[in-house]
Amino acid sequence: MRFLIQRVTEASVTVDGEVIGQIGKGFLVFMGACDTDTEAIADAMVKKLSGLRIFEDADGKTNLSLADVGGEVLVVSQFTLYADCRHGNRPSFVRAGSPDAAEKLYEYVVAKLKKDYGLSVQTGSFGADMKVRLLNDGPFTVLLDSDELGKRG
């Protein structure tokens, strides 16, 4: 599972000309899943996401989490996070999860963020052609990859 997290001052997602999700200060999270991902992996990813301290404190240090700043989350499905560009010029997406399994994990992640972490969460529309607008704050972008969680470098 991969989360591409952008710290934003605002973000929105539009489908067919209608805004379906919109947040102020918080995280825009592009989420990709692969076929080996499980709810246990999603649990670890959500825990890490919710605890990330990438908002600045009074001293300008990145010390504050979403909960500390009253931040919101906009989660957008993004199978292209599993693009394989090693061969040729056209990316392959064979590592991306099947749509049914990926959608279940997407919904699981959204529910977990709301229920277990009490976060205000907005979403895109799984599988839709979406237009995403954001004002990246920093810019500050972090990639969380479940294959890297728990590894020490």
NUDOKOL-92568 format. One record per residue: x, y, z of N, C-alpha, C, O in turn. Coordinates in pm, whole numbers, padded with zeros to 5 digits, always signed. Atoms other than C-alpha are relative to their C-alpha. Example, Ala and Ser with C-alpha at 12.3 -4.5 7.8 and 13.67 -1.06 7.14 Angstrom:
2
+00089-00119+00000+01230-00450+00780+00090+00120+00000+00194+00118+00066
-00082-00119-00006+01367-00106+00714-00077+00109+00073-00026+00220+00090
END
This chain:
153
+00085-00117+00000+00000+00000+00000+00090+00123+00000+00194+00127+00065
-00076-00124+00008+00122+00345-00081-00093+00118+00024-00204+00125-00029
+00067-00127-00024+00010+00683+00050+00095+00110-00044+00206+00120+00008
-00074-00120+00034+00138+00995-00123-00073+00113+00073-00186+00147+00040
+00062-00096-00091+00069+01260+00141+00053+00139-00029+00174+00162-00031
-00038-00140+00020+00069+01630+00069-00064+00083+00110-00185+00079+00130
+00050-00093-00100+00038+01881+00349-00057+00119-00076+00012+00181-00156
+00068-00103+00078-00215+02133+00221-00066+00103+00091-00096+00077+00208
+00083-00099-00068-00386+02453+00323-00143-00012-00048-00236+00034+00019
+00132+00031+00052-00679+02347+00105+00015-00099-00114+00118-00104-00181
+00001+00096+00111-00770+02071-00140-00145-00037-00030-00231-00034+00058
+00133+00043+00039-01073+01956-00334+00010-00099-00115+00110-00104-00186
+00009+00094+00111-01178+01685-00576-00136+00019-00066-00239+00030+00000
+00119-00025+00081-01429+01731-00855-00024-00116-00095+00070-00168-00155
+00040+00102+00097-01619+01471-01060-00116+00057-00081-00214+00105-00025
+00103-00052+00090-01825+01576-01363-00040+00143+00035-00159+00177+00032
+00025-00141-00028-01792+01943-01268-00054+00030+00138-00078+00147+00170
+00054-00020-00134-01920+01891-00912+00105-00033+00106+00165-00141+00103
-00092+00026-00111-01701+01925-00601-00064-00104+00091-00173-00083+00144
+00055+00107-00084-01750+01600-00408+00074-00015+00131+00026-00083+00223
-00078+00004-00123-01481+01642-00143+00085+00125+00009+00145+00167-00090
-00076-00125-00016-01314+01951+00001+00045+00011+00144-00031-00016+00237
-00053-00021-00134-01089+02023+00298+00077+00132+00007+00114+00190-00095
-00090-00112-00027-00900+02311+00454+00135-00059+00037+00183-00151-00029
-00132+00044-00045-00572+02260+00639-00002-00148+00033-00090-00196+00105
-00009+00143-00029-00467+01897+00648+00084-00074-00100+00183-00022-00150
-00072+00088+00091-00351+01610+00430-00088-00036-00119-00203-00077-00103
+00055+00062+00120-00438+01528+00072+00077-00131-00014+00200-00130-00027
-00063+00131+00005-00369+01154+00056-00043-00074-00126-00160-00107-00143
+00023+00085+00115-00339+00971-00273+00033-00141+00045+00143-00166+00094
-00016+00136-00052-00383+00602-00193+00000-00101-00113-00090-00103-00198
-00007+00111+00094-00274+00304-00401+00012-00130+00075+00080-00137+00178
-00006+00132-00063-00322-00062-00313+00044-00103-00102+00020-00088-00222
-00037+00113+00087-00175-00383-00452-00068-00126+00053-00126-00124+00162
+00074+00120-00035-00311-00737-00440+00048-00069+00127-00025-00150+00183
-00049+00063-00123-00094-00839-00143-00036+00081+00125-00005+00039+00236
+00036-00083-00115-00230-00560+00079-00117-00062+00077-00204-00127+00019
+00101+00055-00091-00447-00655+00377-00049+00110+00092+00005+00221+00093
+00047-00096-00100-00647-00480+00648+00107+00026+00105+00116+00137+00156
-00108-00019-00097-00351-00534+00883+00103+00101-00052+00153+00185+00023
-00091-00098+00061-00128-00343+00642-00065+00137+00002+00000+00236+00034
+00072-00127-00003-00393-00072+00613+00001+00060+00141+00017+00181+00157
-00003-00048-00139-00407-00048+00995+00133+00068+00032+00135+00175+00092
-00133-00057-00026-00031+00014+01012+00019+00131-00076+00078+00226-00024
-00014-00121+00081-00046+00271+00733-00082+00115+00058-00035+00228+00065
+00087-00103-00058-00337+00461+00891+00058+00050+00131+00055+00170+00160
-00062-00041-00127-00163+00461+01229+00117+00095-00026+00130+00198+00041
-00115-00085+00034+00152+00607+01073-00047+00135-00053+00004+00239-00012
+00054-00123+00058-00046+00863+00872-00055+00092+00109-00023+00211+00113
+00066-00083-00102-00248+00984+01170+00100+00056+00100+00074+00160+00162
-00100-00047-00095+00064+01021+01382+00110+00088-00058+00191+00143+00016
-00106-00079+00062+00282+01202+01128+00002+00142+00057-00101+00210+00061
-00015-00135-00055+00415+01521+01282+00071+00086-00105+00193+00104-00101
-00059-00080+00107+00466+01740+00977-00061+00139-00010-00047+00208-00111
+00048-00138-00008+00289+02058+01083+00092+00074+00097+00141+00018+00195
-00094-00079-00080+00497+02338+01230-00060+00045+00133-00177+00083+00141
+00039-00052-00131+00483+02430+01597+00037+00148+00007+00077+00207-00093
-00027-00143-00017+00534+02781+01739+00145+00036-00030+00176+00152-00059
-00142-00024+00027+00911+02741+01690+00038-00031-00144+00156-00026-00180
-00028+00029+00140+00879+02647+01324+00049-00142-00024+00092-00173-00135
-00043+00140+00014+00967+02279+01387-00119-00085-00039-00231-00062+00007
+00109+00091+00037+00762+02004+01226-00019-00098+00115+00044-00203+00122
+00023+00073-00125+00631+01871+01555-00146-00034+00024-00176-00104+00121
+00142+00015-00028+00253+01868+01523-00068-00095-00099-00035-00099-00218
+00076+00096+00082+00013+01601+01394-00131+00062-00047-00164+00175-00013
+00132-00043+00045-00324+01629+01223-00090+00038+00118-00153+00143+00117
+00085-00025-00115-00504+01606+01557+00043+00128+00073-00041+00203+00122
-00051-00118-00070-00279+01876+01707-00045+00130-00065-00064+00231+00003
+00037-00123+00073-00379+02127+01437-00146+00000-00045-00189+00092-00116
+00138+00008+00044-00739+02017+01387-00011-00020-00150-00104+00031-00213
-00006+00018+00144-00649+01906+01036-00102-00100-00053-00154-00183+00021
+00093+00087+00069-00870+01730+00785+00077-00087-00099+00195-00063-00125
-00063+00091+00095-00799+01452+00536-00091-00014-00123-00212-00032-00111
+00068+00030+00126-00897+01415+00170+00072-00120-00059+00190-00111-00094
-00060+00123+00053-00836+01058+00046-00050-00023-00142-00171-00025-00167
+00030+00019+00141-00821+00998-00329+00068-00128-00047+00188-00145-00029
-00057+00124+00052-00774+00656-00488+00092+00031-00118+00062+00117-00201
-00098-00029+00105-00471+00643-00718+00080-00125-00032+00189-00146+00023
-00070+00124+00036-00375+00310-00874+00134+00029-00068+00222-00057-00069
-00123-00032+00072-00102+00490-01071+00121+00011+00093+00234+00023+00045
-00113+00004-00093+00111+00495-00754+00079-00130-00015+00192-00141+00033
-00069+00126+00026+00199+00141-00863+00050-00011-00143+00070-00121-00194
-00054-00001+00137+00323+00243-01208+00142-00058+00000+00224-00025+00085
-00133+00056+00021+00624+00043-01325+00051+00059-00130+00000+00030-00238
-00055-00071+00116+00832+00256-01559+00138-00052-00039+00213+00016-00109
-00134+00053+00026+01138+00031-01581+00023-00036-00146+00136-00028-00194
-00017+00046+00139+01072-00089-01936-00083+00087-00093-00203+00105-00072
+00072-00080+00099+00981+00130-02229-00047+00133+00057-00004+00174+00165
+00048-00133-00039+00798+00460-02206-00146+00000+00044-00197+00103+00086
+00138+00010-00044+00449+00337-02127-00004-00077+00132+00034-00194+00136
+00000+00069-00130+00399+00256-01758-00090-00123+00000-00192-00128-00069
+00081+00119-00023+00270-00085-01658-00063+00013+00139-00002+00067+00231
+00069-00009-00128+00016-00113-01378-00037-00138+00053-00135-00151+00127
+00032+00136-00040+00023-00489-01322+00012-00020+00152-00049-00111+00207
-00014+00012-00146+00127-00438-00956-00115+00065+00075-00133+00038+00194
+00115-00062-00066-00182-00228-00881-00102-00108+00034-00119-00206-00039
+00100+00097-00045-00452-00413-00691-00119-00006-00094-00148+00089-00167
+00122+00013+00078-00763-00545-00860-00099+00106+00051-00099+00138+00170
+00091-00107-00042-01036-00278-00855-00088-00038+00120-00106+00044+00210
+00087+00039-00112-01264-00476-00620+00074-00001+00133+00026+00054+00232
-00079+00008-00124-00994-00549-00361+00050+00138+00041+00047+00172+00159
-00051-00134-00031-00848-00198-00385-00110+00089+00055-00087+00166+00149
+00110-00084-00048-01188-00035-00339-00039-00037+00143-00069+00052+00223
+00031+00043-00137-01257-00243-00026+00103+00057+00098+00067+00104+00206
-00104-00055-00088-00923-00135+00123-00011+00152+00010+00012+00209+00116
+00021-00145+00000-00989+00226+00023-00110+00037+00100-00093+00126+00183
+00111-00026-00092-01322+00221+00205+00038-00032+00144-00003+00038+00237
-00046+00038-00133-01160+00045+00501+00087+00111+00060+00070+00148+00176
-00089-00107-00047-00891+00315+00529-00081+00123+00039-00057+00182+00145
+00082-00118-00028-01147+00596+00514-00078-00020+00130-00082+00069+00215
+00077+00029-00122-01365+00431+00782+00089-00001+00123+00050+00049+00229
-00096+00009-00112-01062+00366+01004+00043+00140+00044+00049+00169+00163
-00040-00137-00033-00948+00729+00985-00110+00073+00077-00083+00147+00171
+00114-00065-00066-01296+00845+01087-00028-00060+00137-00034+00011+00238
+00045+00068-00122-01385+00585+01349+00108-00009+00107+00086+00031+00221
-00104+00025-00100-01056+00501+01519+00083+00123+00035+00139+00131+00145
-00084-00117-00025-00880+00836+01487-00080+00129+00009-00023+00235+00037
+00088-00116-00016-01178+01074+01489+00031+00115-00093+00004+00231-00059
-00038-00105+00093-01054+01264+01187-00115+00036-00093-00200-00047-00125
+00095-00046+00100-01266+01471+00952+00056-00041-00136+00162+00005-00177
-00049+00059+00124-01234+01283+00621-00098+00024-00114-00218+00001-00100
+00074-00014+00125-01353+01366+00271+00065-00097-00099+00178-00141-00079
-00054+00096+00096-01307+01140-00031-00026+00044-00143-00107+00132-00172
+00029-00007+00141-01288+01125-00402-00103-00106-00031-00173-00152+00059
+00093+00104+00043-01493+00875-00601+00084-00110-00064+00142-00090-00170
-00087+00107+00045-01317+00542-00645-00026-00033-00147-00140-00056-00188
+00007+00038+00141-01243+00471-01011-00051+00107-00095-00053+00086-00216
+00054-00107+00085-01389+00799-01137+00114+00083-00060+00227+00080-00013
-00091-00099+00056-01217+01055-01358-00015+00123+00089-00116+00193+00084
+00006-00108-00099-01136+01312-01090+00096+00112-00035+00202+00090-00093
-00085-00117+00010-00993+01661-01100+00031+00043+00143-00060+00069+00222
-00042-00032-00136-00792+01743-00789+00070+00135+00000+00161+00160-00079
-00064-00130-00021-00702+02094-00678+00058+00002+00140-00001-00050+00234
-00062-00009-00132-00465+02165-00394+00092+00120+00008+00144+00168-00092
-00101-00100-00030-00256+02431-00236+00095-00068+00098+00067-00075+00218
-00098+00073-00081+00049+02241-00110+00066+00100+00093+00108+00207+00051
-00056-00086-00104+00180+02391+00213+00145-00040+00026+00171-00142+00089
-00142+00030-00022+00558+02400+00212+00086+00029-00122+00162+00126-00120
+00076+00123+00017+00561+02227-00029+00054-00110+00091+00174-00118+00117
-00036+00111-00089+00562+01923+00196-00074-00123-00049-00196-00132-00040
+00056+00122+00055+00508+01581+00038+00078-00119+00055+00201-00118+00057
-00062+00119-00059+00575+01240+00197-00060-00123-00067-00181-00129-00090
+00047+00127+00054+00553+00893+00045+00012-00106+00109+00121-00132+00159
+00000+00114-00091+00451+00613+00282-00022-00125-00083-00120-00134-00158
+00010+00125+00072+00508+00267+00139+00000-00112+00103+00093-00123+00183
+00011+00107-00099+00395-00035+00340+00120-00095-00005+00155-00157+00096
-00120+00085+00011+00699-00227+00209+00115+00058+00081+00209-00015+00114
-00109-00065-00073+00918+00023+00395-00030+00017+00149+00061+00044+00227
+00034-00015-00142+00728+00041+00726+00072-00103+00084+00073-00221+00049
-00067+00092-00090+00925-00111+01007+00146-00030-00036+00218-00089+00045
-00139+00021+00038+01253-00123+00814+00087+00108+00060+00047+00224+00067
-00098-00096-00050+01555+00045+00966+00112+00010-00101+00165-00091-00147
-00103-00018+00103+01806+00197+00727+00131+00040+00053+00226+00058-00024
END
